């Protein structure tokens, strides 16, 4: 079986990227226990490891955008398909899980830590929950204030609204057009770096959101970059080396110009994140092309777990919070960062099992 595509038509290395992306997202959500541990530690080792991992894992969301772009833009779906199938599905998922989250937060404020939950998610329970109701839910749902991590779904709906037009654009771009687009992206990144170094901001507005750029560049990594070029070992090694240098640069600029250990939290751990994410896609594709065959069992496991990542994104907060005791128990024994990594992996494994069970349920299983 080809590493590139499974028997069900899934691109295996992209499913592997989905798995990497959700692991990054879960780690990002670990907050001060891991992802932002550099802001509140006296250990030099914890400080450096946490800062480096922050630079690496901050590519998680861009990886999700790029995988979606690589998959959806290859399908060349028309507006009718996108507007009648894809967008309604995401809206239904968002509505269902927003309702669950709304009542969950209400329960936590009523029977759990009211101060924590009200401050974290902005729900005003008032006197005995007077402000909670259908009107409050609708207002918060429309404005995206039910649960902060669900911002991704709102952005995803926004991208889907313009997906048919982005698809036509990418299909009609020749190689020269792609080179110009890549050059523009590099210039914008350079301008962003110069803003950090000099404090001078470009007056020309940028109208294309980063999420849309990531969508398009995901397609570029998968369908535009020549396969015979990316599959060469020296190119894979070169791209990996460049990525390591970029991560080192993010760490260095944060240490020299930022304030990672202070209350201000000034860091530059994602200033090159989109390029690094693009490189990860190229490396994964290059390796998949270089390895001609993959054991069927490994391919099926990757595809199955990759298919659970969307559902895991929706429920990982519940699972992670439920398993916080793992980090609490291990931190005094293993120190902060190893304990956090074990916690994240356990959250991923348990969450995947739960999603696998949910996917077997009629109706909702097909949505996630």
DRENDO-1510 file (C-alpha; in Angstrom, 1 decimal, always signed):
<recs>
REC; n; res; u; v; w
REC; 1; UNK; +0.0; +0.0; +0.0 .
REC; 2; UNK; +1.3; +3.4; -0.9 .
REC; 3; UNK; +2.2; +5.7; +2.0 .
REC; 4; UNK; +0.7; +8.5; +0.0 .
REC; 5; UNK; -2.9; +7.2; +0.0 .
REC; 6; UNK; -4.9; +4.6; +1.9 .
REC; 7; UNK; -7.5; +2.2; +0.5 .
REC; 8; UNK; -10.2; +4.7; +1.6 .
REC; 9; UNK; -8.7; +7.6; -0.3 .
REC; 10; UNK; -7.1; +9.3; +2.8 .
REC; 11; UNK; -3.7; +10.8; +2.3 .
REC; 12; UNK; -1.8; +9.0; +5.1 .
REC; 13; UNK; +0.9; +11.6; +5.8 .
REC; 14; UNK; -1.8; +14.3; +6.1 .
REC; 15; UNK; -3.6; +12.2; +8.6 .
REC; 16; UNK; -0.3; +11.9; +10.5 .
REC; 17; UNK; +0.0; +15.7; +10.4 .
REC; 18; UNK; -3.5; +16.0; +11.9 .
REC; 19; UNK; -2.3; +13.8; +14.8 .
REC; 20; UNK; +0.7; +16.0; +15.3 .
REC; 21; UNK; -1.5; +19.1; +15.1 .
REC; 22; UNK; -4.0; +18.0; +17.8 .
REC; 23; UNK; -1.1; +17.0; +20.1 .
REC; 24; UNK; +0.3; +20.6; +19.6 .
REC; 25; UNK; -3.1; +22.1; +20.4 .
REC; 26; UNK; -3.6; +20.0; +23.5 .
REC; 27; UNK; -0.1; +21.0; +24.7 .
REC; 28; UNK; -0.9; +24.7; +24.0 .
REC; 29; UNK; -4.0; +24.4; +26.2 .
REC; 30; UNK; -1.8; +23.1; +29.0 .
REC; 31; UNK; -1.1; +26.7; +29.9 .
REC; 32; UNK; +1.1; +27.4; +32.8 .
REC; 33; UNK; +1.6; +23.7; +33.4 .
REC; 34; UNK; +3.6; +23.4; +30.2 .
REC; 35; UNK; +3.1; +25.7; +27.3 .
REC; 36; UNK; +3.6; +28.9; +29.4 .
REC; 37; UNK; +5.7; +27.3; +32.1 .
REC; 38; UNK; +8.6; +29.6; +31.1 .
REC; 39; UNK; +6.7; +32.5; +32.6 .
REC; 40; UNK; +6.6; +31.1; +36.2 .
REC; 41; UNK; +9.5; +28.8; +36.8 .
REC; 42; UNK; +12.8; +29.2; +38.6 .
REC; 43; UNK; +14.4; +26.3; +36.7 .
REC; 44; UNK; +16.6; +27.3; +33.8 .
REC; 45; UNK; +16.0; +23.9; +32.2 .
REC; 46; UNK; +12.2; +24.2; +32.5 .
REC; 47; UNK; +12.4; +27.7; +31.1 .
REC; 48; UNK; +14.3; +26.8; +28.0 .
REC; 49; UNK; +12.5; +23.5; +27.3 .
REC; 50; UNK; +9.1; +25.2; +27.7 .
REC; 51; UNK; +10.1; +28.1; +25.5 .
REC; 52; UNK; +11.4; +25.8; +22.7 .
REC; 53; UNK; +8.3; +23.6; +22.9 .
REC; 54; UNK; +6.1; +26.7; +22.7 .
REC; 55; UNK; +7.8; +27.6; +19.4 .
REC; 56; UNK; +7.4; +24.1; +18.1 .
REC; 57; UNK; +3.8; +23.5; +19.1 .
REC; 58; UNK; +2.5; +26.9; +18.1 .
REC; 59; UNK; +2.4; +25.6; +14.5 .
REC; 60; UNK; -0.6; +23.4; +15.5 .
REC; 61; UNK; -3.4; +25.5; +14.3 .
REC; 62; UNK; -1.6; +26.4; +11.0 .
REC; 63; UNK; -1.1; +22.6; +10.5 .
REC; 64; UNK; -4.8; +22.1; +10.7 .
REC; 65; UNK; -5.5; +24.9; +8.3 .
REC; 66; UNK; -2.9; +23.6; +5.8 .
REC; 67; UNK; -4.2; +20.0; +5.9 .
REC; 68; UNK; -7.7; +21.3; +5.3 .
REC; 69; UNK; -6.5; +23.4; +2.4 .
REC; 70; UNK; -4.5; +20.5; +1.0 .
REC; 71; UNK; -7.5; +18.2; +1.1 .
REC; 72; UNK; -10.4; +20.5; +0.2 .
REC; 73; UNK; -8.8; +22.5; -2.5 .
REC; 74; UNK; -7.9; +19.2; -4.3 .
REC; 75; UNK; -11.6; +18.2; -4.3 .
REC; 76; UNK; -12.5; +21.2; -6.4 .
REC; 77; UNK; -16.0; +21.4; -4.9 .
REC; 78; UNK; -18.5; +23.9; -6.3 .
REC; 79; UNK; -20.3; +26.5; -4.2 .
REC; 80; UNK; -23.5; +24.4; -4.0 .
REC; 81; UNK; -21.7; +21.5; -2.3 .
REC; 82; UNK; -19.8; +23.7; +0.1 .
REC; 83; UNK; -22.9; +25.8; +1.1 .
REC; 84; UNK; -25.4; +22.9; +1.3 .
REC; 85; UNK; -23.1; +20.3; +2.9 .
REC; 86; UNK; -19.9; +21.5; +4.5 .
REC; 87; UNK; -21.1; +24.8; +6.1 .
REC; 88; UNK; -24.3; +23.3; +7.6 .
REC; 89; UNK; -22.3; +20.4; +9.1 .
REC; 90; UNK; -19.9; +22.8; +10.9 .
REC; 91; UNK; -22.7; +25.0; +12.1 .
REC; 92; UNK; -24.6; +22.0; +13.5 .
REC; 93; UNK; -21.4; +20.7; +15.2 .
REC; 94; UNK; -20.8; +24.2; +16.6 .
REC; 95; UNK; -24.3; +24.5; +17.9 .
REC; 96; UNK; -24.4; +21.1; +19.5 .
REC; 97; UNK; -21.1; +21.5; +21.3 .
REC; 98; UNK; -21.8; +25.1; +22.2 .
REC; 99; UNK; -25.0; +24.1; +24.0 .
REC; 100; UNK; -23.1; +21.4; +25.8 .
REC; 101; UNK; -20.4; +23.8; +26.8 .
REC; 102; UNK; -22.9; +26.5; +27.9 .
REC; 103; UNK; -24.6; +24.1; +30.3 .
REC; 104; UNK; -21.3; +22.7; +31.4 .
REC; 105; UNK; -20.0; +26.1; +32.4 .
REC; 106; UNK; -23.2; +26.9; +34.2 .
REC; 107; UNK; -22.8; +23.6; +36.1 .
REC; 108; UNK; -19.2; +24.5; +37.0 .
REC; 109; UNK; -20.2; +27.9; +38.2 .
REC; 110; UNK; -23.0; +26.6; +40.3 .
REC; 111; UNK; -21.4; +23.5; +41.8 .
REC; 112; UNK; -17.7; +24.0; +40.9 .
REC; 113; UNK; -15.3; +26.9; +41.1 .
REC; 114; UNK; -17.5; +29.8; +40.2 .
REC; 115; UNK; -14.8; +32.4; +40.3 .
REC; 116; UNK; -12.5; +30.4; +38.0 .
REC; 117; UNK; -15.2; +29.5; +35.4 .
REC; 118; UNK; -16.8; +33.0; +35.3 .
REC; 119; UNK; -13.4; +34.7; +34.8 .
REC; 120; UNK; -12.2; +32.1; +32.3 .
REC; 121; UNK; -15.2; +32.0; +30.0 .
REC; 122; UNK; -17.0; +35.2; +30.8 .
REC; 123; UNK; -20.4; +33.7; +31.7 .
REC; 124; UNK; -22.3; +35.8; +34.2 .
REC; 125; UNK; -24.3; +33.6; +36.5 .
REC; 126; UNK; -25.7; +36.6; +38.3 .
REC; 127; UNK; -27.7; +35.9; +41.4 .
REC; 128; UNK; -28.5; +32.2; +41.1 .
REC; 129; UNK; -27.9; +32.3; +37.3 .
REC; 130; UNK; -30.4; +35.1; +36.5 .
REC; 131; UNK; -28.5; +36.1; +33.3 .
REC; 132; UNK; -28.4; +32.6; +31.9 .
REC; 133; UNK; -31.0; +31.7; +29.3 .
REC; 134; UNK; -31.9; +31.4; +25.6 .
REC; 135; UNK; -31.3; +35.1; +24.9 .
REC; 136; UNK; -27.9; +35.0; +26.6 .
REC; 137; UNK; -26.9; +31.8; +24.7 .
REC; 138; UNK; -27.9; +33.2; +21.3 .
REC; 139; UNK; -26.0; +36.4; +22.0 .
REC; 140; UNK; -22.9; +34.5; +23.0 .
REC; 141; UNK; -23.2; +32.0; +20.3 .
REC; 142; UNK; -23.4; +34.6; +17.5 .
REC; 143; UNK; -20.5; +36.6; +18.9 .
REC; 144; UNK; -18.4; +33.5; +19.6 .
REC; 145; UNK; -18.2; +33.9; +23.4 .
REC; 146; UNK; -19.5; +30.4; +24.4 .
REC; 147; UNK; -16.0; +28.9; +24.6 .
REC; 148; UNK; -12.8; +30.5; +23.4 .
REC; 149; UNK; -11.2; +27.5; +21.7 .
REC; 150; UNK; -14.3; +27.3; +19.4 .
REC; 151; UNK; -13.0; +30.3; +17.5 .
REC; 152; UNK; -11.5; +27.8; +15.1 .
REC; 153; UNK; -14.9; +26.7; +14.0 .
REC; 154; UNK; -16.1; +30.3; +13.4 .
REC; 155; UNK; -12.9; +30.9; +11.3 .
REC; 156; UNK; -13.5; +27.7; +9.5 .
REC; 157; UNK; -17.0; +28.7; +8.5 .
REC; 158; UNK; -15.6; +32.0; +7.3 .
REC; 159; UNK; -13.1; +30.2; +5.1 .
REC; 160; UNK; -15.7; +27.8; +3.7 .
REC; 161; UNK; -17.8; +30.9; +2.7 .
REC; 162; UNK; -15.0; +31.8; +0.3 .
REC; 163; UNK; -13.7; +28.3; -0.4 .
REC; 164; UNK; -15.3; +28.0; -3.9 .
REC; 165; UNK; -13.6; +31.2; -5.0 .
REC; 166; UNK; -10.3; +30.3; -3.5 .
REC; 167; UNK; -10.5; +26.9; -5.2 .
REC; 168; UNK; -11.0; +28.6; -8.6 .
REC; 169; UNK; -8.1; +30.9; -7.9 .
REC; 170; UNK; -5.7; +28.1; -7.1 .
REC; 171; UNK; -6.8; +26.0; -10.1 .
REC; 172; UNK; -6.0; +28.8; -12.5 .
REC; 173; UNK; -2.6; +29.8; -11.0 .
REC; 174; UNK; +0.5; +28.7; -12.9 .
REC; 175; UNK; +3.9; +28.0; -11.4 .
REC; 176; UNK; +5.0; +31.6; -11.9 .
REC; 177; UNK; +2.0; +32.8; -10.0 .
REC; 178; UNK; +2.8; +30.4; -7.1 .
REC; 179; UNK; +6.3; +31.7; -7.0 .
REC; 180; UNK; +5.1; +35.3; -6.7 .
REC; 181; UNK; +2.7; +34.3; -4.0 .
REC; 182; UNK; +5.5; +32.6; -2.0 .
REC; 183; UNK; +7.7; +35.7; -2.5 .
REC; 184; UNK; +4.9; +37.9; -1.2 .
REC; 185; UNK; +4.5; +35.7; +1.9 .
REC; 186; UNK; +8.3; +35.8; +2.6 .
REC; 187; UNK; +8.2; +39.6; +2.2 .
REC; 188; UNK; +5.3; +39.9; +4.7 .
REC; 189; UNK; +7.2; +37.7; +7.2 .
REC; 190; UNK; +10.3; +39.8; +6.8 .
REC; 191; UNK; +8.2; +42.9; +7.4 .
REC; 192; UNK; +6.8; +41.3; +10.5 .
REC; 193; UNK; +10.3; +40.6; +11.8 .
REC; 194; UNK; +11.4; +44.2; +11.0 .
REC; 195; UNK; +8.4; +45.5; +13.0 .
REC; 196; UNK; +9.7; +43.5; +16.0 .
REC; 197; UNK; +13.2; +44.8; +15.5 .
REC; 198; UNK; +12.5; +48.4; +14.7 .
REC; 199; UNK; +9.0; +49.1; +16.0 .
REC; 200; UNK; +8.0; +50.5; +12.6 .
REC; 201; UNK; +4.7; +49.1; +11.1 .
REC; 202; UNK; +3.9; +48.9; +7.4 .
REC; 203; UNK; +1.2; +51.3; +6.4 .
REC; 204; UNK; -0.1; +49.1; +3.6 .
REC; 205; UNK; -2.9; +46.9; +5.0 .
REC; 206; UNK; -2.9; +43.2; +4.5 .
REC; 207; UNK; -6.4; +41.9; +3.5 .
REC; 208; UNK; -5.8; +38.2; +3.5 .
REC; 209; UNK; -6.1; +36.5; +6.9 .
REC; 210; UNK; -3.4; +34.2; +8.1 .
REC; 211; UNK; -5.9; +31.3; +8.1 .
REC; 212; UNK; -6.7; +31.8; +4.4 .
REC; 213; UNK; -3.0; +32.0; +3.6 .
REC; 214; UNK; -2.4; +28.8; +5.5 .
REC; 215; UNK; -5.2; +27.1; +3.6 .
REC; 216; UNK; -3.7; +28.1; +0.2 .
REC; 217; UNK; -0.1; +27.2; +1.2 .
REC; 218; UNK; -1.3; +23.8; +2.4 .
REC; 219; UNK; -2.6; +23.1; -1.1 .
REC; 220; UNK; +0.7; +24.4; -2.5 .
REC; 221; UNK; +2.8; +22.1; -0.3 .
REC; 222; UNK; +0.7; +19.1; -1.3 .
REC; 223; UNK; -0.2; +19.7; -5.0 .
REC; 224; UNK; +2.2; +22.4; -6.4 .
REC; 225; UNK; +5.7; +21.6; -5.1 .
REC; 226; UNK; +7.1; +19.0; -7.5 .
REC; 227; UNK; +7.2; +15.5; -5.9 .
REC; 228; UNK; +10.5; +14.6; -7.5 .
REC; 229; UNK; +12.1; +17.6; -5.8 .
REC; 230; UNK; +10.6; +17.2; -2.3 .
REC; 231; UNK; +11.4; +13.5; -2.2 .
REC; 232; UNK; +15.1; +14.0; -2.5 .
REC; 233; UNK; +16.9; +13.3; +0.8 .
REC; 234; UNK; +19.1; +16.4; +0.7 .
REC; 235; UNK; +16.1; +18.6; +0.2 .
REC; 236; UNK; +14.2; +17.0; +3.1 .
REC; 237; UNK; +17.3; +17.4; +5.4 .
REC; 238; UNK; +17.7; +21.0; +4.2 .
REC; 239; UNK; +14.1; +21.9; +5.0 .
REC; 240; UNK; +14.4; +20.3; +8.4 .
REC; 241; UNK; +17.6; +22.2; +9.1 .
REC; 242; UNK; +16.0; +25.5; +8.0 .
REC; 243; UNK; +13.0; +24.8; +10.4 .
REC; 244; UNK; +15.4; +24.2; +13.3 .
REC; 245; UNK; +17.1; +27.5; +12.6 .
REC; 246; UNK; +13.8; +29.3; +12.5 .
REC; 247; UNK; +12.8; +27.8; +15.9 .
REC; 248; UNK; +16.2; +28.9; +17.3 .
REC; 249; UNK; +15.6; +32.4; +15.9 .
REC; 250; UNK; +12.2; +32.6; +17.6 .
REC; 251; UNK; +13.8; +31.6; +20.9 .
REC; 252; UNK; +16.7; +34.0; +20.4 .
REC; 253; UNK; +14.5; +37.0; +19.5 .
REC; 254; UNK; +12.2; +36.2; +22.4 .
REC; 255; UNK; +15.1; +36.1; +24.8 .
REC; 256; UNK; +16.7; +39.3; +23.5 .
REC; 257; UNK; +13.7; +41.5; +22.7 .
REC; 258; UNK; +10.8; +39.9; +24.6 .
REC; 259; UNK; +9.9; +39.4; +28.3 .
REC; 260; UNK; +9.0; +35.7; +28.5 .
REC; 261; UNK; +9.3; +35.4; +32.3 .
REC; 262; UNK; +7.6; +38.7; +33.1 .
REC; 263; UNK; +3.9; +39.5; +33.6 .
REC; 264; UNK; +3.7; +41.2; +30.2 .
REC; 265; UNK; +4.3; +37.9; +28.5 .
REC; 266; UNK; +6.0; +39.4; +25.4 .
REC; 267; UNK; +7.1; +36.5; +23.3 .
REC; 268; UNK; +7.7; +35.9; +19.6 .
REC; 269; UNK; +7.2; +32.1; +19.6 .
REC; 270; UNK; +5.0; +32.1; +16.5 .
REC; 271; UNK; +6.5; +34.8; +14.3 .
REC; 272; UNK; +7.7; +32.2; +11.8 .
REC; 273; UNK; +5.1; +29.6; +12.7 .
REC; 274; UNK; +3.4; +29.5; +9.3 .
REC; 275; UNK; +6.6; +28.9; +7.4 .
REC; 276; UNK; +7.6; +26.2; +9.9 .
REC; 277; UNK; +4.2; +24.5; +9.5 .
REC; 278; UNK; +4.6; +24.7; +5.7 .
REC; 279; UNK; +8.0; +23.0; +6.1 .
REC; 280; UNK; +6.5; +20.2; +8.2 .
REC; 281; UNK; +4.0; +19.5; +5.4 .
REC; 282; UNK; +6.8; +19.4; +2.9 .
REC; 283; UNK; +8.9; +17.0; +5.1 .
REC; 284; UNK; +5.9; +14.7; +5.7 .
REC; 285; UNK; +5.1; +14.6; +2.0 .
REC; 286; UNK; +8.8; +14.1; +1.0 .
REC; 287; UNK; +9.1; +11.2; +3.4 .
REC; 288; UNK; +5.9; +9.6; +2.2 .
REC; 289; UNK; +7.1; +9.8; -1.4 .
REC; 290; UNK; +10.5; +8.4; -0.5 .
REC; 291; UNK; +9.0; +5.4; +1.4 .
REC; 292; UNK; +7.2; +3.4; -1.3 .
REC; 293; UNK; +5.1; +1.1; +0.9 .
REC; 294; UNK; +3.6; +1.2; +4.3 .
REC; 295; UNK; +2.4; -1.7; +6.5 .
REC; 296; UNK; -1.4; -1.9; +6.1 .
REC; 297; UNK; -2.0; -2.0; +9.9 .
REC; 298; UNK; +0.1; +1.1; +10.5 .
REC; 299; UNK; -1.6; +3.0; +7.7 .
REC; 300; UNK; -5.1; +2.0; +9.1 .
REC; 301; UNK; -4.1; +3.1; +12.6 .
REC; 302; UNK; -2.9; +6.5; +11.4 .
REC; 303; UNK; -6.0; +7.0; +9.3 .
REC; 304; UNK; -8.3; +6.0; +12.2 .
REC; 305; UNK; -6.6; +8.2; +14.8 .
REC; 306; UNK; -6.4; +11.1; +12.2 .
REC; 307; UNK; -10.1; +10.8; +11.7 .
REC; 308; UNK; -10.7; +11.3; +15.4 .
REC; 309; UNK; -8.7; +14.6; +15.6 .
REC; 310; UNK; -11.7; +16.8; +14.9 .
REC; 311; UNK; -13.8; +15.2; +17.5 .
REC; 312; UNK; -10.9; +15.3; +19.9 .
REC; 313; UNK; -10.5; +19.1; +19.3 .
REC; 314; UNK; -14.2; +19.4; +20.4 .
REC; 315; UNK; -13.8; +17.5; +23.7 .
REC; 316; UNK; -10.2; +17.7; +24.6 .
REC; 317; UNK; -10.8; +20.4; +27.3 .
REC; 318; UNK; -13.1; +18.1; +29.2 .
REC; 319; UNK; -10.7; +15.2; +29.0 .
REC; 320; UNK; -7.6; +17.3; +29.8 .
REC; 321; UNK; -9.3; +18.8; +32.9 .
REC; 322; UNK; -10.5; +15.4; +34.0 .
REC; 323; UNK; -6.9; +14.1; +33.8 .
REC; 324; UNK; -5.3; +17.0; +35.6 .
REC; 325; UNK; -4.5; +14.8; +38.5 .
REC; 326; UNK; -1.9; +13.0; +36.3 .
REC; 327; UNK; +0.1; +16.2; +36.1 .
REC; 328; UNK; -0.4; +17.0; +39.8 .
REC; 329; UNK; +0.9; +13.6; +40.8 .
REC; 330; UNK; +3.8; +13.4; +38.4 .
REC; 331; UNK; +5.2; +17.0; +38.7 .
REC; 332; UNK; +6.8; +16.6; +42.0 .
REC; 333; UNK; +8.5; +13.3; +40.8 .
REC; 334; UNK; +9.3; +14.0; +37.2 .
REC; 335; UNK; +9.5; +17.8; +37.2 .
REC; 336; UNK; +7.2; +20.1; +35.3 .
REC; 337; UNK; +7.8; +19.5; +31.6 .
REC; 338; UNK; +8.0; +15.6; +31.6 .
REC; 339; UNK; +4.9; +15.5; +33.7 .
REC; 340; UNK; +3.1; +17.8; +31.3 .
REC; 341; UNK; +4.1; +15.8; +28.3 .
REC; 342; UNK; +2.7; +12.6; +30.0 .
REC; 343; UNK; -0.5; +14.4; +30.8 .
REC; 344; UNK; -0.9; +15.6; +27.2 .
REC; 345; UNK; -0.3; +12.1; +25.8 .
REC; 346; UNK; -2.7; +10.6; +28.2 .
REC; 347; UNK; -5.3; +13.2; +27.3 .
REC; 348; UNK; -4.7; +12.4; +23.6 .
REC; 349; UNK; -5.1; +8.6; +24.1 .
REC; 350; UNK; -8.1; +8.8; +26.4 .
REC; 351; UNK; -9.7; +11.5; +24.2 .
REC; 352; UNK; -9.2; +9.4; +21.0 .
REC; 353; UNK; -10.9; +6.4; +22.7 .
REC; 354; UNK; -13.8; +8.6; +23.7 .
REC; 355; UNK; -14.2; +10.1; +20.3 .
REC; 356; UNK; -14.0; +6.6; +18.8 .
REC; 357; UNK; -17.0; +5.6; +21.0 .
REC; 358; UNK; -18.9; +8.8; +20.1 .
REC; 359; UNK; -18.3; +8.2; +16.4 .
REC; 360; UNK; -20.3; +5.0; +16.7 .
REC; 361; UNK; -23.4; +6.8; +17.8 .
REC; 362; UNK; -26.0; +7.3; +15.1 .
REC; 363; UNK; -26.3; +10.9; +13.8 .
REC; 364; UNK; -23.6; +12.6; +15.7 .
REC; 365; UNK; -20.9; +10.1; +14.8 .
REC; 366; UNK; -21.0; +11.3; +11.1 .
REC; 367; UNK; -20.7; +14.9; +12.1 .
REC; 368; UNK; -17.3; +14.5; +13.9 .
</recs>
